[in-house]
Amino acid sequence: MNPTTENITRRFLHRLLPMGLGLALLTTLACGGDKAATPTPTPTAPVIATFAAAPATITAGQSSTLSWSVSGHTSLAINQSVGTVTGTSQTVSPTSTLTYTLTATNATGSSTATATVTVTPATDTESPSVPTGLATSNITTTGLTLTWTAATDNVAVTGYRVYRNAAATPIATVTTGTTYTDTGLSAATAYSYTVAAFDASGNVSAQSSPRSVTTATSGNPAPVIASFTATPATILVGQSCTLTWSVTNATSLSIDNSIGVVTGTTHTVSPTATTTYILTATGPGGTTTRTVTVTVLDGLLDESDADFTITE
């Protein structure tokens, strides 16, 4: 509407219509009649209605399912190394208590929600196996070194307790490795040692078979076992292997597992199951022990040992 026409219309309406109605009509005409304007929707961030873990508490080794209900998103992601997810659920198996954050994103922005999975330690009532192969070396007038074969456990062996002379209280706790050096001993004195394994749940194995040892006498070096080997170290049931050793400063030698006193530098054995042999060297300076294991297989050493038939 041009200015001239608008002025004429205004004067005309002032004469014919009440003031309020005329102004309303003028406003309608100036805005293009009765056409209504449509508002533009304002974009919004995604909406996370729910985000939960079921079950929220698990035992170590179990799983939990994270589930969610989200709208208005273009992508979803969960932290704690889960990454991008789709659908409405995700299975997780944390080894410790974790809080998961779900992030929903679109072009406008993002929204987050959290869910915590509490992990309780597994109930462990099984004791480790009994340590084997307890041996002594580096024997002096005042000390010696104990070594043993590692025990096994359904979860994990945490450490070992070392006992001397059948005492009820251990003289040491070893949490790294399978060796212990005892000091402050008396010369030319006999001692007996055992070892027990324990796990993180407080389960303790029975004590190992005792290992007796005599410390060195002043002026007399303890026996030295330079080597103790089995050839071959792995055999089949019914086969034999040769134990070989090199020892100095010893007046007598013996091997356990019903072998007894030995002489020379070799001895042939035919175990029917995997066996650990302990060589004990005794002399004026004390005793020294060393172990070797012969593994006995109940089947074939390898595929080349198998009988086979070629058929058409």
Buried (B, 14 or more C-beta within 10 A) or exposed (E): EEEEEEEEBEEEBEEEBEEEEBBEEBEEBEEEEEEEEEEEEEEEBBEBEEBBBEEEEBEBEBEBEBBBEBEBBEEBBBBEEBEEBEEEEBEBEBEEEBEBBBBBBBEEEBBBBEBBBBBEEEEBEEBBBBBBBBBBBEBBBBBBBBBBBBBEBEBEBBBBBBBBEEEEEBEBEBEEEBEBEBEEBEBBBEBEBBBBBBBEBEBEBEBBBBBEBBBBBEEBBBBBBEEBEBEEEBBEEEBEBEBBBEBEBBEEBBBBEEBEEBEEEEBEBEBEEEBBBBBBBBBBBBBBBBBBBBBBBEEEEEEEEEEEEEEE
